[in-house]
Amino acid sequence: MKEPKMLVLGFSGGAELVHEKIHGFPNLYCHDSAAVLIEDGKVVFAIEEERLNRIKHTNKFPTQSLQFCLKSHGVKLQDIDLIAFYSSRDNLDRDLKGFFLQYGYAPAIDTVTFFQHLFRKGLNSEIDPDKLRFVHHHHAHAMSALALSGYESSLVTTFDGSGDNSSGMVFEGKGGMLKQIIDTPISKSLGGFYHDIIAFLGYSFFDEYKVMGLAPYGNPERYRSLFQTLYTLLPKGDYVIHNDKIISLFNLKLPRRKGEPFTQTHKDIAASLQEALEEIAFHVIRFYQQETKQKNLCMAGGVAHNCTLNGKILRSGMFENVFVQPAAHDAGCALGAAFYAYHKANPMAKKLFKLEHVYWGTDIGSTFSILSQLRQWQDFIAFEQLMDVSGQTAELLANGYVVGWVQGRSEFGPRALGNRSILADPRPEENKERINKMIKMREGYRPFAPSVLEEEVDELFEVPPDKKQLPFMIFVVNVKEEKRKILGAVTHVDGTARIQTVSRKTNKIYWDLIHSFKKLTGVPVLLNTSFNNNVEPIIDSVEDAVVCFLTTGLDYLVVGEYLIKKKEISWGNFLSVRLSLPPHISLHQVKKSNSDGKFSNLSYIGNSYDAEFQVEVSDEVFRVLTLADSEKTIASILGEDGETEKEKAQRIVQELMELWSRRLILLRP
């Protein structure tokens, strides 16, 4: 008789349901909600809540993620052996009491009781309090990297903004156990340092990666001496950040505001910041490598998403092997919490599995299921089943078309790795500008990543010997100089690229696509970027894919075996669709005073996670939205409002289409 397998559920995120805004939690508190299910030390399902509730970096309780993990594995919450959360109990107790004092409300001030309340409310399930495990934030980060590295022993570093009153830690990892060496206080936060400075560039939380892309346009020498006054490197890998001196950047130029153009000063600040981050990180890592003599390095925490830093560590020769956990941000703590709880309960389970892929999310479904969903949109799209998906899609890409590509299970983490991707020819440099402007609707300077056949990576890119497997788009490397013009759309201004190597073993259909493109063009590379626009998370479902396809400049969409094209449609086609609101959206109408002293209506859309969010709508559309539900079509709603003349109906529909493109309403056939 086989022994039952051990199931551990790890999760991260906040305490409110998607529609709630009752506790007063700031929207940065517990961001990047996620859930992970591991079975006997291996990940079987994992997904970020944002993919399901459609709120970028959501801090809501991961109701849908938890349900997905349980349902997909065919188990109930009662079947789970351990349930692990990514924060220490002491810290949670302190936060609950603090929120109670500040906002005067909390369903409980004891952490265990609070979580029992959450699961009862969010999943309609009771949990055994003895199954709960609370894991320090940085221990969760660290274990997420160690447990997936495949290394018997390693130096492990975590750098981020803050978590459980720390901004980072250094560990030695052996087997499934961590030995903490240092705990870095928030006053030395590298994530905080980076965030404080990017504010001078018109950026804020979750924009750090954009500044990494801007840095190569600048010259770090220009402000190097100034930036060196902002921190001091100390003996034994220590350092101090002089946070009080950051304000001196005002002496360079008035800070950029969002939407304003970038000057060379802004670009040079970005370059100097990147250089400063690298110098501090290298200072810490180099010292502890010398102290521990470890040949392997594992990294996690938000700063580990700085792919330029990662690439320089990889090429430095300090370590024989470097592993950066690809979901290094707080969603990855759901992984780490689960692994930490598992290895604590199984100290003899010392084998660590080497991470090969992160295709742990929802499956796009069977051919029949895909067809059924596409048929619902047949007034808007035309579709056909392809006999040779890879070959025929490769022909479209080689002919200059930009294609949305949806296959298999979705990726865990912030990168689209060939299952929820927008793909294009990597050769024409103008493809970068076109995709940035017409599809992603983002800053034109931002680079795109190349997906390259694993077997051919060293033909085009400068990678260390025996480092041909870089599958997670987490390292920046140099493009070989003679190949930079050939790869114009994926080579950044400094001659680098954030590469993803593609293995036939882990993603055969994506490998086949790139291989087919190579047969047509001689180039074993595709431009790969995440399948979404600038206001939404990466798409997850067939419906997400169709909506993004219809509201961006994508040329074609491939889902499973089906090629999808847009039909010629007018505003009148939308009269037959059903209108509803996402659960996190709310409608508001207030009286506002005008300059003449009179009052008028202000109608706007708000949401449940950002108190400052406000999108004004016309009074006509506001009334339509108040009548919306998932069963009523736009035509029937307009009919309820009396006879609506054609011009007015057209105006309302066009405004609704704009709201749809911003994902503020739902339109469904």
N, C-alpha and C positions, 0 to 999 in steps of 0.2 A: 504493500500500500504506500503510495507516494505521500510524502509530507506536504502539507498545505504551503503554498507559496506566500511569502510575506509581502503585503501591500502597504505602501506608505504614500499618503497624499500630502503634498507640499503646496502651500499657497502664499501669495503675497497680495497686498492691497488694503483698501480701507474698510470702513464700517457702515457705509450707507449703500442702500440699494440704488439701482440706476436712476430711479425717478425721484429719489429723496434729496432733500437739502435741509436737514433738521438738526444735525449735531453741531454745525458751525465749523467743521473740519476744513482747513484751508485746502485749496485744490492741489497743492504740492505735497500734502501729507499722504504718505502711503501710495505714491504714484506708481504706475506700471503694474497693475494687478495681473495676476496669472495663477494658473493651477497646473500641477504636475502629478502624474501617477507613476510610481516606480514599483516594479515587481522583482523581488530578489536582487535588488541593486541595479536593475536596468530600466531605463525610461521606456514606458510603453505608450503614454499619451502626455502631451503638454501643449498648452495654448495660452496666449495672452488674452486677457479679457477684452482688450480694445478691438481685437479682430471680430468679436461677437457683438459687443454693445456699440461699436462704431464710434467710440470717443477716444481720440488720441491720448496716449499716456494716462488712461483712466485710473482714477483712484477709488473707484467704486468697489464694493464687495464683489469678488469674482464668482458671482452666482452661476453664470452661464459656463464659465470655464470649469468649475467644479462639476457641474451637471454633465458637461461633455466628457470629462475624464471617467466619471462613474458609468455613464450610459454606454460609452464606446467599449468599455471593458466588460460590460454586462454584470456589474456589481452594484450593491447599494452601500450607502455610507456605513451601515452597520457591519459590512464585510471588511472594512478597512482596519488594519492593525494599528497604525499610528497616523496622526494628523499633525503636521508640523508647520509652524508659522515663523516668519523671518525676523522676529524681534524678541528680545529678552523679556521675561515676565516682569522684571523689576521696572524696565523702561515703560512697558505698557501700563502697569499699575500707576506709574507717575503721570503718564499722559492722560489717562482717564480721569484722574483726580484733578489735573490741571484744567482739562476741558470742562469738567463739572463746575469748577470755580469760575471759569471765564464765561461760560454760556448758560450755566444754571440748569443743565439737563444732561443726563446720561442714564441709559437703562440699567446700568450697573457700574460700580467703581472697582469691582473685582474682575480681573482679566478673564478668569475661567468662566465665571457667570456671564460676562459680556459675550464671550464667544459662543456659549451655549445659546444665548439670545439671538446672536447673528445667524447661526445655522438653523435655528427654529424659524426665524423670519425669512431668511434667504432661500433655504432649501426645504423648508417644512419637515425637518428631520431633527431628531434628538442626537446628541453626541455624548459618548462616554467621556467624562472629564479626565479619566485616567489615560486615555489615548492621546491627549493633547501634549505636544512638545513645543517649547518656545526656544528658538535658536537665535543667538546674538546676530545682528545684522551682518557684521563683517565675517563672522564664522560661516554664515550662510554663503556669502560671496566666495569666501576662500574654498569651501567644500564643493561649491558648484564647479570650480576649476580643477581642483585636485581629483575629485571622483571621476571626472571624465577625461583625464589626461592620459591614462594608461601608464603613468610613471610610477615606479616603486617608491621613489622618494623625490622630493622637490622643494625648492624655495617657493613660497606662495606669497604674493603681494596683493593687497586690495587698496585701491585709492578711489575715493568718490567725494561727494559733497559732504554728506553726514549721514549717520545712521547709528542709533543707540549711543549717542553722545561721543562717537568716534568718527574720524574722517578717513581712517585707513588702519591697516594692520599688516605685520609681516609674520609669517609662520614658517616652520619646517613641517612638511607633510610626509608621512610615511604610512604606507598602506592606506587605510581609511581614517587615519588619525591626524589631528593637527596639534602642533606644539607652538603656542603663541610666543613670539619674541618681543615685539613692540606693539604698542597701541598709540596711534597718532591722534592727538586732540583736534577738535574742530578748528582751533586757532591756526592750525597748520594745514588746513584743508586745501588740497590741490584743486579739487572740484570747485570749492568756494572761491579760490584765487582766480581761476579761469572765468567763473561766472561774473565776478565783480568787474573784471576788465572788459569782457565782451559787452557789458552794458554801455561802454563808450563807443561801441560799434553799432548800437541800435538793436542788440540782440539780448535774449534773456534765457531763462530755463528752457532746456531741450533744444537750444540753437547752437550748442557747443560745436557740433560736427560741421556746421556751416562755416564757422571761423577757421576750423582746420583746413577746409577747402579754399578759404580766402588767403591763408598765410603764404602760399607759394607766389602770390602776386606781389608780395612785399619784400623789403630788404631788412633783415633783423639788425644789421649793423647800425642803421640810422638811430635806433633808440635803445641799443644794447646797454649803454652805460646807465641810462635812466632806469631800465627794467632791473638792472643789477642792484639798484638801491631799494627795490621792493622785496628782496629776500636776501638772506645770508645763509651760506652753507657752513655748517659746523662740523667738528670732528665726529667720527663714528656714525656717519650716515645721517646725522641730524641736520635740521635746518630751522630757520625762523622765517615766517612771512610777515612783512611789515604792512599789515592791512591798512594802517593809518596813513600810509604814504601813497596808496593807490589814487587818492584824490588828486595827486600832482599831475595826473594825465590831462587834467583840464588845461594845463599850461601849454599843451601841444596844439589843441584845437577844440572848439566846442564839440561835444559828443554828437555823433550822428544820431538822428532820429529814424525810426522805422520808415522805410519807403524812400528815404533820401539817397542820392547816389553816393557811391564809395569814392573817396579821394585817395591819393597815394598815401597820405598820412594814416588813414584807416587801415590800408593794406599793410603798411609798415608796422603798425601796432599789432596786427594779427600775427605777423611774422615774428616779431619780438616776443610776443606772448608764447607762441609755439616753442621757440627756442628756450625760453625760461622754463616752461613746463618740462621739456626734455632734460635740461640740465639738472633740475631738482630730482626728477625721477631716476635718472641715471646715477646720481649721487647716492641715493638711498639703495637702489638695487645693487650697484657695484659693491658697496660696503658689505652688505649682507651675503652676497655671493662669496666674497673673500672670507667672511667669518664662518660660513657654514660649509664651504667647499662644494655646494650643490652644483650639479651639472645640468639640472633641469629647472625651468622656471614656469610657474603657473600664475596667471593674472586674471583678475576679475574686478568688479566695481566700475562705476560709470566712466572713470578716466581711461579704463582699458579699451574703450571704444575709440580712443585716439589712435587711429590706424597708422598715422605717420610715426608716432612714438613707437608703436609696436614693431613696425618695419625696421626701424633703426636698432632696436634691441635685438631683433632676429639676426640682423647683419653684423652686429657688433662683435660676435665671437665670444661673448661672455659666457654663453651657455651652449651646450650641445643641442638642447631642445627647448623650444619655447611654445607653450600652449596658452592661448587666450580664449577663455570660455566665450563663445560667440554671442550669448545673451548676457553680456557682462553687466548690464544695468540691473535695476531692482527686480525686474521680472525674473531674471536668472536666480534671484534669491529663493524663489519657490523650488527650483531645482536643488539648490544648496541645502535648504532646510530639510527637504525630504531625504537627501543623501546623508546629512548629518545625523538625523534621527535613526536612519537605517543602520549606519555603522556604529552608532552608540549601542544599539540593541543587538548588534551582531559583530562584536569586536574581532571575531576570528575570520570574518569575511574580508580578507585583505586584498583580494583581487579587484583591481580597478579596471573598468572597461574603457578602451580607447574610443573616443567619440568619432564616429564615421559620418554621421549626418544629423540633421535636426528636423527631419520630415515627420513630425510627431502630431500635427494638428488634424483638422477635419479633412476627410477625403471628399474629393469633388463628386464622387458617386459613379454609378454604373453608366454605361452608354444610354441605357433606357431612361435612367433618371435625368441625365443631362438633356436628352431630347425632350422629355416631358416639360422641363423647365424652360427650355428655349421656345417651345411652341406657345407658351403663354405670352411671349413678346413678339409674336409673328407679325403684328401690325407695324413693328418698328425695325425688325431685323429679318434678313434672309440667311439661311444656313444650309450647309450641305455636309454630308459625311465624307471624309477624305479616306482614300485607299492607302495613301502613304503620307501620314501626318508630318513626319520629320522632313521628308523630301520636298513635299509641296509647300510647307511653311518656309523651308530654307530658300526656295525659289522666290517667294514673296520678299523675304529679307534681302536677298541678293539684288532684287529689282528696286530696292530703295524704300519699301514699305515698312511702317512701324507697326508691330503686332503685339497685342496682349496675349499672353501665353499662360494657360491655367491647366495644371495637371496634378493628379495624385493628391497626397496629403500636404497641407500647408506647413510652412516653415515656422519653427519656434524662434522668436527673436526679431530684431529690427531689420534683417536683410531678406530680400527676396532672392532665393538661390536656385531659381529655375522652375519653381512650381507655381508661383504667383508673381510673374515677371512681365515687364514691358521690354521687348527685344527689338534690336535694330542692327543694321550693318555698322560695324565698328570703324569702317574706313573713312567715310566722308566727315571732315571736321564739322561741316554745317549741321550734321545730325544732332550734335550736342545742343546747339542753339535752338533747333527746331523742337526737340523734345522738351527742353527746359521751358520754352515759351508756350507751345500749343497744347502740351499734354500735362506736364508736371506743374506748369504755371509757377515757376520758382525763379530764383536769381540766376542770371545767365552765366555767372562764373563757376557754378558748381559742377564738378566733374561727374562722369558716369564710369561705372566699373566694367571691366572686361571679364567674361566667362571664357575660359580657355581649356581645351582638352588637356587633361593631366599629363598625357604622354608627351605633349609638345610645349610645355610651359617654358622650359629653358631655351627653346629656340627663339622666343620672343622677349622674355623677361629675364632680368638678372636676379636669380634666386640662389641662395647658398647651396652647395653640394648636398645631395640627399634630402633636399627640402622641396620636392616636387608636389607634395600634397599640401595645398593651402586652400581648403574647400569652403572657408566661411567668410570670405570678403572682409577679413579683419587685419590684414597686413598690407601696407603700401610698399611696393618695390619699384625699382627702376625699370622702365621699358628700354630695351636695347636700342642704342642710338640709331642704328640703321633701320629699325622697325617703327620709329615714332611717326613718320609721315604715313606709313601704311595704316597705322592704328590711330588716325587723327581724331576720331570721336571719343576715344577712351584714354588718350594720353593727356595728362594734366599739363599745365603750363610749365612745370618744372621737370617734365620728362618722366613722371611717375604714374603709377596706376594702382588702384586698390583691387587686387585680383581675386578671382574665385577659380580654382581649378576644379574641373568636373570629371568625375570618375564614372566609368561605365558600370562599375559595381553598385554604386549607391544611387545613381539616377540615369538609368539606361536611356530613357526617351529623350532627356535633355542632351545627353552625350551624343545620341544618334542625330539630333537636330544640328548640333555644332559640327559634327562630322560631315553631315550632308552639305552644310554651308561651305565647309572646307573643300569638298569635292567640286563645288561650283565656282569658288573664288580663290582657292589656294590659301585661305586664311582660316585657321582653326579657332576662331574667336567670335563671340557675339557681344554687342553692347547689351548690358543687363541692368535694369533699374527696377525698383519696386513698383508694383501695379497699384497705383493710387494717384489721386491728384493732391493738391497742396493742403486740403482741409480735412482729409480722412486718413485713417490707418490703412495699411495694406489690405487689399480685398481678400475675402476668405471664401465666399460662396459664389455659386453661379450667378445669383441675382446681383451681388456686389460687382461682379465682373461686367455684366451687361450694363448696369447703371453707369459705371465708370467709362465704359466704351461709348455709350450714347452721349455722355456729357463732356468728352474730351476730344482732341483731334486725332485719336488713334485711327489707323487705316483699316485694320482687320483685328479680329479676335479669334483665337483658337482655344476651345474648351474641350478637353478630351480629344475625340476624333473629329470634332465639328469645326468647320471654318464658318465664321459669322461675318456678314457685311451689314452696313447700315442701309436702310431703305430711305428713299426720298420722302420726308414727312413734313407736315406743316403743323401749325399750332392746333389745328382742328383735330389732329390725331389724339391729342392729349385730353380731349373732352371725355373720352371713353375710359380713362384710367381712374383707378380708385385712389383717393387722397386720404392720407392719415399723417399723424405726427409721431416721430420717434419718442420713446418713453422719457428721454432726458430733456425734451423740449417743452417749453411752457409759453403761453400767450399772455400778454399784458397790455392793458390800455389805461392810460392815466391822463389827467388834465395838466397841461403845461401853460405857463404864462408867456405871452408874446410881448414884443417890444412896445406894442400899443396898449398894453395893460389888459387885453382880453385873453381869454383862455381858449385853447384848442386841444383836440385829442392827439395824444401820442400813442400810436399802436406799434408794438414791437415784440420780437421773439426773444426769449431768454432761455437759459438752460439750468440744469441742476448741479453744475460743477464749477461754474465761474460766475461769481456775483457781478462782475463788471461786463459780462457779455450782453450785448444788446444790438439787435439788428432791426432797424425800423422797417415797417411794411405799410403799404397804403391801407386806408380804412376799408376799401373794397375787399382787398385780399384778407385783411384781418377777419372780416365777417365770414368769408368763405372758410377760413381755417377754423373758426369756432364751430362750424357746422360739419367739419370733416370727421369721418370715422372710416374704418378699414373696409366698409361695405359700400359706401357711397362713391359714385363717380363724380368727376368735376361737373359734368353736364347736369346731373341730378341735383347737385348742390346749387348750381346757378339757377336751376328751375325753381328751387325752393325760395329763391330770393326774388321771385317774380320774373317777368319777361326781361331777359338781359339782351340788349342789342349787340350785334356782332362786334362792333368796335370795342365796346366795353369788355365783352367776353375775351376777345383777343388780348387786350391789355392785361386782364387778370391772369390768363394762362401764361403769358410771357413772363410775368412777375413770378408766378409759381415755378416756372421752369428754371429761373435764376436761383430761387431758393432751393430747388432740387439739386442743382449743380453744386450748391454749397452744403448739401446734405442736411438741410434744416427741415425738410419735409420728406415724406415717403410717397412715391408714385408707383403704383403697381397695376398691371393689366387686370 
